[in-house]
Amino acid sequence: MCWGIPDHTDSFPPRLLTVATMSSDASSKSDRSLRSHGAINPIELPKKKKRKPAAAWTLSEEAAFVDFLLSEFSASGDGNPKSSTLNAAAILLGKEKFPDQTGAEKTGSVCLTKWQSVRYDHVADD
């Protein structure tokens, strides 16, 4: 003991196990460890599912879509369009009005995703 400070040299806490000191048995018994399952064969990996092609929106399609939703705003109640309104918007955006469309067909669910994107873009601009 020096100057009233206790000497703790003989009472160090036990040494913590590190990755290097841990037994490999711990990972071989684990059902979550990749080591316990051996080498991974890349041929056996699950195939990625193909995504549907994305719908491409032109500025005129987007403007017609937003104008339609604004005209139907009173029917939405809380500002979120109903699925029937989104399906009607998808019909409005069909090939008859916009024959030069590219990408996937615009459906009610595609219109919902677009509305959520456009709505948040306008909120962020304010």
C-alpha positions as CSV (number, residue, x, y, z in Angstrom):
1,M,0.0,0.0,0.0
2,C,1.3,3.3,-1.0
3,W,0.0,6.7,0.1
4,G,-3.3,5.3,1.3
5,I,-4.1,3.6,-2.1
6,P,-4.7,-0.1,-1.6
7,D,-2.5,-2.5,-3.6
8,H,-4.7,-4.9,-5.7
9,T,-1.9,-6.7,-7.5
10,D,-2.8,-10.0,-5.9
11,S,-6.6,-9.7,-6.5
12,F,-7.0,-9.3,-10.3
13,P,-10.3,-10.5,-11.7
14,P,-10.2,-13.8,-13.6
15,R,-9.1,-13.6,-17.2
16,L,-11.9,-13.3,-19.6
17,L,-12.1,-15.8,-22.4
18,T,-11.4,-14.4,-25.8
19,V,-12.2,-15.9,-29.2
20,A,-8.7,-17.4,-29.4
21,T,-9.0,-19.0,-25.9
22,M,-12.5,-20.4,-26.4
23,S,-12.9,-24.0,-27.3
24,S,-14.0,-24.9,-30.8
25,D,-16.5,-27.3,-29.1
26,A,-18.8,-24.4,-28.4
27,S,-19.3,-23.7,-32.1
28,S,-19.4,-27.3,-33.1
29,K,-22.4,-27.9,-30.7
30,S,-24.2,-24.8,-31.7
31,D,-27.1,-25.1,-34.2
32,R,-26.5,-21.5,-35.3
33,S,-22.9,-21.6,-36.1
34,L,-21.7,-22.0,-39.6
35,R,-18.7,-23.9,-38.4
36,S,-20.9,-26.7,-37.0
37,H,-22.3,-27.5,-40.4
38,G,-19.0,-27.8,-42.3
39,A,-18.2,-26.2,-45.6
40,I,-20.9,-24.5,-47.6
41,N,-21.4,-25.8,-51.1
42,P,-22.4,-22.7,-53.3
43,I,-24.3,-25.0,-55.7
44,E,-26.7,-26.0,-52.9
45,L,-27.5,-22.4,-52.0
46,P,-31.1,-21.4,-52.5
47,K,-31.8,-19.6,-55.8
48,K,-32.9,-15.9,-55.6
49,K,-36.4,-15.4,-56.5
50,K,-36.9,-13.2,-59.6
51,R,-38.6,-9.9,-58.9
52,K,-41.4,-8.6,-60.9
53,P,-40.3,-5.8,-63.2
54,A,-40.8,-2.3,-61.8
55,A,-43.4,0.0,-63.1
56,A,-41.9,3.0,-64.8
57,W,-43.7,6.4,-64.3
58,T,-43.5,9.4,-66.5
59,L,-44.1,12.9,-65.2
60,S,-47.4,13.0,-67.1
61,E,-48.6,9.6,-65.6
62,E,-47.6,10.8,-62.1
63,A,-49.4,14.1,-62.6
64,A,-52.6,12.3,-63.9
65,F,-52.4,9.9,-60.9
66,V,-52.0,12.6,-58.3
67,D,-54.8,14.7,-59.9
68,F,-57.1,11.7,-59.9
69,L,-56.4,11.0,-56.2
70,L,-56.9,14.6,-55.3
71,S,-60.3,14.6,-57.1
72,E,-61.2,11.5,-55.0
73,F,-59.8,12.9,-51.8
74,S,-63.1,13.4,-50.0
75,A,-63.9,9.6,-50.5
76,S,-60.6,8.7,-48.8
77,G,-61.7,9.9,-45.3
78,D,-58.3,10.0,-43.6
79,G,-56.2,10.9,-46.7
80,N,-55.2,7.4,-47.5
81,P,-57.0,6.3,-50.7
82,K,-59.1,3.1,-50.5
83,S,-58.2,0.1,-52.6
84,S,-61.2,0.7,-54.9
85,T,-59.8,4.3,-55.6
86,L,-56.3,2.9,-56.3
87,N,-57.8,0.2,-58.6
88,A,-59.7,3.0,-60.5
89,A,-56.5,5.0,-60.8
90,A,-54.7,1.9,-62.2
91,I,-57.4,1.6,-64.8
92,L,-57.1,5.4,-65.6
93,L,-53.4,4.9,-66.1
94,G,-53.9,2.1,-68.6
95,K,-52.5,1.8,-72.1
96,E,-55.5,3.5,-73.6
97,K,-54.6,6.9,-72.0
98,F,-50.8,6.3,-71.9
99,P,-50.0,4.0,-74.9
100,D,-46.2,4.5,-74.6
101,Q,-45.9,2.9,-71.1
102,T,-42.8,1.1,-70.1
103,G,-42.2,-1.3,-67.3
104,A,-44.8,-3.4,-65.4
105,E,-48.5,-2.9,-65.5
106,K,-49.8,-0.4,-63.0
107,T,-52.1,-2.1,-60.5
108,G,-53.8,-1.0,-57.4
109,S,-50.9,-2.2,-55.2
110,V,-48.3,-0.4,-57.5
111,C,-50.4,2.7,-57.2
112,L,-50.4,2.5,-53.4
113,T,-46.7,2.3,-53.4
114,K,-46.4,5.2,-55.7
115,W,-48.9,7.2,-53.6
116,Q,-46.8,6.6,-50.5
117,S,-43.7,7.7,-52.3
118,V,-45.2,10.8,-53.8
119,R,-47.0,11.7,-50.6
120,Y,-43.8,11.6,-48.6
121,D,-41.9,13.5,-51.3
122,H,-44.4,16.4,-51.0
123,V,-44.3,16.4,-47.2
124,A,-40.5,16.5,-47.3
125,D,-40.6,19.5,-49.7
126,D,-42.8,21.6,-47.4
